[in-house]
Amino acid sequence: MSPSDGARRSPVPGPVLFARYAYPPNALGYCGPPDHDALLGAASDGSDLAVLAHLASRFEGAWPYLRLIAACNGVEDPLDRRVVGAYWLGNSLLERVPPRALAASLSDRFDRRAGRGLEPVAEVAVALGGVAHHSFHVLAVYPWLGMLRGGMEGAPLLVLDRCRIRPGRVVSLAGDSVVVSSRPLELLGRRVVLGAPRAEVVRRSLGGTGFAQELAPGDDVSLHWDWVCERIDARQRRGLEAVTARNIDAVNRLESPGPAVAADAYGG
C-alpha cells in the first residue's frame, strides 16, 4: 500500500476531472480555448462547474468521444464522471461503445481532413479491437492528420508518448516538481512497444496551483504531457494499462502502424 492510500479522497466532479486532463495540452496551445490560466485555476479549485463545462465543449478532439461514450451508455451528461473516466483512464463504459458507432464517428469527423486515408485505417483499427479511449486517438488518429507537424514540437514518437495518458509512480517530490517512474513508448521495428521504466520530471503544480498536492513516494499517478493529473489507485492503474495495451495491439496489427509511419514521415 502506498504511503497516502489511507487518505480519504472525495471524487471530484466530472467537469473538474476533465479539465485536469485537458489542461496540459491546452497550456501548450495544442487544443481547446486560449485562456489556459483560467482553466488551470478552475480545474485546481473546482469553483465554477458551469465555466468548466463550457470550456470542455470547446475541446474538439475529446468532446465528440465523450458524447459518443455517454450516448452509447444511456448517460445524459457527457461530463458525467464515469464518462470522463472512461475516456481518459478507461473503464467498463468503453465496452458498450459498438465498434460500428466508433468507426462511424471517426469517419464523420475526419474523412475530409485526412489526406492519407484515415477512414480505412481507423475502421480497421477499430475492427482489430481499438476502443474509444484517448490512447486510440493518439496512436490511431493523430499520425494520419498532420497533427505532429501542426505545431507540436519534438520527435513524433516523443510527442505521441507525451500526449497519451500514462501511469507513473512517484519517486520523489520537490516543490512544484515530481520525479516519477514511467514506461515510454518505443518502436521495435514497425511495432509500438512500452520500454523499461525510466525516471522523468513532471509538474504537479504551477506556483502552488495544481491538481495533486497530496502525494508521497510510492503513489501511482496519471500523467499527461509533463503534468500529474491525479493520484490513481491500483484498479485505475490496471484499467489504464489494459486499455492502452489493447489500443497498442490494434495499432500494431495494422498494415502500416500510424506511429511508425509518422516517425518515417517526419524523419524519426
C-alpha positions as CSV (number, residue, x, y, z in Angstrom):
1,M,0.0,0.0,0.0
2,S,1.4,3.4,-0.9
3,P,2.0,5.9,1.9
4,S,-1.1,8.0,1.1
5,D,-3.5,5.2,0.4
6,G,-5.1,5.8,3.7
7,A,-6.0,9.4,2.9
8,R,-9.7,9.8,2.3
9,R,-10.4,11.4,-1.1
10,S,-13.7,12.8,-2.3
11,P,-14.2,12.2,-6.0
12,V,-14.0,15.4,-8.0
13,P,-16.9,16.3,-10.3
14,G,-16.7,15.3,-13.9
15,P,-16.1,18.8,-15.3
16,V,-13.2,19.2,-12.9
17,L,-11.7,15.8,-13.7
18,F,-12.0,16.6,-17.5
19,A,-10.2,19.9,-17.1
20,R,-7.3,18.3,-15.1
21,Y,-6.5,16.0,-18.0
22,A,-7.3,18.6,-20.7
23,Y,-5.2,21.4,-19.2
24,P,-1.6,20.2,-20.1
25,P,-2.1,20.2,-23.9
26,N,-4.2,23.3,-23.6
27,A,-1.3,25.2,-21.9
28,L,0.9,24.2,-24.8
29,G,-1.6,25.6,-27.3
30,Y,-2.4,22.3,-28.9
31,C,-6.2,22.2,-28.2
32,G,-9.1,23.9,-26.5
33,P,-9.8,27.6,-25.8
34,P,-6.9,30.1,-25.4
35,D,-7.3,31.1,-21.7
36,H,-5.4,28.3,-20.1
37,D,-4.7,30.2,-17.0
38,A,-8.4,30.4,-16.2
39,L,-8.6,26.6,-17.0
40,L,-5.8,25.9,-14.5
41,G,-7.4,27.9,-11.7
42,A,-10.9,26.5,-12.2
43,A,-9.6,22.9,-12.5
44,S,-7.5,23.3,-9.4
45,D,-10.2,24.6,-7.1
46,G,-13.3,23.3,-8.9
47,S,-15.0,26.6,-8.1
48,D,-17.2,27.0,-11.2
49,L,-18.6,23.8,-12.8
50,A,-20.6,25.8,-15.4
51,V,-17.5,27.5,-16.7
52,L,-15.6,24.2,-16.9
53,A,-18.5,22.5,-18.7
54,H,-18.5,25.3,-21.3
55,L,-14.7,25.1,-21.7
56,A,-14.9,21.3,-22.1
57,S,-17.2,21.6,-25.0
58,R,-14.6,23.6,-26.9
59,F,-12.1,20.7,-26.9
60,E,-12.7,19.5,-30.4
61,G,-10.6,16.4,-30.1
62,A,-12.0,15.0,-26.8
63,W,-15.6,16.3,-26.8
64,P,-17.0,14.0,-29.5
65,Y,-15.6,11.0,-27.8
66,L,-17.3,12.0,-24.5
67,R,-20.6,12.4,-26.3
68,L,-20.2,9.1,-28.0
69,I,-19.4,7.2,-24.8
70,A,-22.3,8.9,-23.0
71,A,-24.8,8.2,-25.8
72,C,-23.9,4.5,-26.1
73,N,-24.3,4.1,-22.3
74,G,-27.5,6.0,-21.9
75,V,-25.8,8.7,-19.9
76,E,-27.3,12.2,-20.4
77,D,-24.3,14.3,-19.4
78,P,-21.0,13.8,-21.4
79,L,-19.2,15.2,-18.4
80,D,-20.6,12.6,-16.0
81,R,-17.6,11.5,-14.0
82,R,-17.9,7.9,-15.3
83,V,-17.8,9.1,-18.9
84,V,-14.8,11.3,-18.3
85,G,-13.0,8.5,-16.5
86,A,-13.7,6.1,-19.4
87,Y,-12.1,8.5,-22.0
88,W,-9.0,9.4,-20.0
89,L,-8.3,6.3,-17.9
90,G,-10.6,3.6,-19.3
91,N,-13.5,1.7,-17.6
92,S,-16.4,-0.6,-18.4
93,L,-18.3,2.1,-20.3
94,L,-15.9,1.6,-23.2
95,E,-17.2,-1.9,-23.8
96,R,-20.7,-0.5,-24.5
97,V,-19.5,1.6,-27.4
98,P,-20.1,-0.6,-30.5
99,P,-17.2,-0.7,-33.0
100,R,-19.5,0.4,-35.8
101,A,-20.5,3.5,-33.7
102,L,-16.9,4.4,-33.1
103,A,-15.9,3.9,-36.7
104,A,-18.8,6.0,-37.9
105,S,-18.0,8.8,-35.5
106,L,-14.4,8.9,-36.7
107,S,-15.4,8.8,-40.4
108,D,-17.9,11.7,-39.8
109,R,-15.2,13.8,-38.1
110,F,-12.1,13.2,-40.1
111,D,-12.7,11.9,-43.6
112,R,-12.3,15.3,-45.2
113,R,-9.3,16.1,-43.2
114,A,-7.2,13.0,-43.6
115,G,-5.5,13.2,-46.9
116,R,-3.6,10.0,-46.3
117,G,-6.8,7.9,-45.9
118,L,-7.7,7.9,-42.2
119,E,-11.1,6.2,-42.9
120,P,-9.8,2.7,-43.7
121,V,-7.1,2.9,-41.1
122,A,-9.5,3.9,-38.4
123,E,-12.1,1.3,-39.4
124,V,-9.5,-1.5,-39.5
125,A,-8.0,-0.4,-36.1
126,V,-11.5,-0.4,-34.5
127,A,-12.2,-3.8,-36.1
128,L,-8.9,-5.1,-34.6
129,G,-10.1,-4.2,-31.1
130,G,-9.4,-0.4,-30.8
131,V,-11.7,1.4,-28.3
132,A,-12.8,5.0,-27.7
133,H,-10.1,5.8,-25.2
134,H,-7.7,8.7,-25.6
135,S,-4.9,6.4,-26.5
136,F,-6.7,5.4,-29.6
137,H,-7.0,9.0,-30.7
138,V,-3.3,9.5,-30.0
139,L,-2.0,6.3,-31.7
140,A,-4.5,5.6,-34.5
141,V,-5.7,9.1,-35.4
142,Y,-3.1,11.8,-34.8
143,P,-0.4,10.3,-37.0
144,W,-2.7,10.5,-40.1
145,L,-3.9,14.0,-39.6
146,G,-0.7,16.0,-39.8
147,M,-1.2,16.9,-36.1
148,L,2.5,16.3,-35.4
149,R,3.6,18.8,-38.0
150,G,0.9,21.3,-37.0
151,G,2.7,23.0,-34.1
152,M,3.7,20.0,-32.0
153,E,7.4,20.3,-31.3
154,G,9.6,17.3,-30.9
155,A,10.2,13.9,-32.4
156,P,6.9,12.2,-33.5
157,L,7.2,9.2,-31.1
158,L,8.1,11.5,-28.2
159,V,5.1,13.7,-29.0
160,L,2.8,10.7,-29.1
161,D,4.2,9.4,-25.8
162,R,3.7,12.8,-24.0
163,C,0.2,13.1,-25.5
164,R,-1.1,9.8,-24.2
165,I,-2.3,9.4,-20.7
166,R,0.3,7.2,-19.0
167,P,0.7,5.8,-15.5
168,G,3.7,6.7,-13.3
169,R,4.9,6.1,-9.8
170,V,6.2,8.9,-7.6
171,V,9.8,8.6,-6.7
172,S,10.4,12.0,-5.0
173,L,8.9,15.5,-4.7
174,A,10.3,19.0,-4.6
175,G,8.0,22.0,-4.6
176,D,6.0,22.1,-7.9
177,S,8.0,19.2,-9.4
178,V,7.7,15.4,-9.1
179,V,10.1,12.7,-10.2
180,V,8.1,9.7,-11.4
181,S,9.0,6.4,-12.9
182,S,7.1,5.5,-16.1
183,R,7.4,3.4,-19.2
184,P,7.9,5.3,-22.5
185,L,6.7,4.4,-26.0
186,E,9.3,2.9,-28.2
187,L,9.4,1.5,-31.7
188,L,10.6,-2.1,-32.1
189,G,10.9,-2.4,-35.9
190,R,7.4,-1.2,-37.0
191,R,5.7,-2.1,-33.8
192,V,4.9,0.2,-30.9
193,V,6.0,-1.1,-27.5
194,L,6.4,0.1,-24.0
195,G,10.0,0.4,-22.9
196,A,11.6,-0.2,-19.5
197,P,10.6,2.2,-16.7
198,R,12.7,5.4,-16.5
199,A,12.7,8.5,-14.4
200,E,11.2,11.7,-15.6
201,V,10.5,15.1,-14.0
202,V,6.9,16.4,-14.3
203,R,4.8,19.1,-12.7
204,R,2.2,18.7,-10.0
205,S,1.5,22.4,-9.8
206,L,2.5,25.9,-11.1
207,G,3.3,28.3,-8.3
208,G,1.4,26.1,-5.9
209,T,-1.7,25.8,-8.2
210,G,-2.2,22.3,-9.4
211,F,-4.2,19.1,-9.2
212,A,-2.3,16.6,-7.0
213,Q,-0.9,18.2,-3.9
214,E,-1.3,15.2,-1.6
215,L,1.4,13.0,-3.0
216,A,4.0,10.8,-1.4
217,P,6.7,8.5,-2.8
218,G,5.2,5.2,-3.9
219,D,1.9,6.8,-5.1
220,D,0.6,5.9,-8.5
221,V,-0.4,8.9,-10.7
222,S,-1.7,9.6,-14.2
223,L,0.4,11.8,-16.5
224,H,-0.5,13.9,-19.5
225,W,2.4,15.7,-21.2
226,D,4.5,17.0,-18.4
227,W,1.8,17.2,-15.7
228,V,0.4,14.9,-13.0
229,C,-3.3,14.9,-13.5
230,E,-4.4,12.9,-10.4
231,R,-3.4,10.2,-8.0
232,I,-4.9,6.9,-9.0
233,D,-5.4,3.6,-7.2
234,A,-4.3,0.2,-8.2
235,R,-7.6,-0.6,-10.0
236,Q,-7.4,2.6,-12.1
237,R,-3.8,1.9,-13.0
238,R,-4.6,-1.6,-14.2
239,G,-7.5,-0.3,-16.2
240,L,-5.3,2.4,-17.9
241,E,-2.6,-0.2,-18.6
242,A,-5.1,-2.6,-20.1
243,V,-6.9,-0.2,-22.4
244,T,-3.6,1.3,-23.5
245,A,-2.3,-2.2,-24.3
246,R,-5.4,-3.0,-26.2
247,N,-5.1,0.0,-28.4
248,I,-1.4,-0.5,-28.9
249,D,-2.2,-4.1,-30.1
250,A,-4.8,-2.8,-32.5
251,V,-2.4,-0.3,-34.0
252,N,0.4,-2.8,-34.3
253,R,-1.8,-5.1,-36.2
254,L,-2.4,-2.5,-38.9
255,E,-0.5,-3.0,-42.2
256,S,1.0,0.5,-41.6
257,P,1.0,1.4,-37.9
258,G,0.5,5.1,-37.6
259,P,3.3,5.9,-35.1
260,A,5.9,4.1,-37.4
261,V,4.6,6.0,-40.4
262,A,4.8,9.3,-38.6
263,A,8.3,8.6,-37.4
264,D,9.3,7.8,-41.0
265,A,7.5,10.8,-42.5
266,Y,9.0,13.3,-40.1
267,G,12.5,12.0,-40.0
268,G,12.1,10.0,-36.8
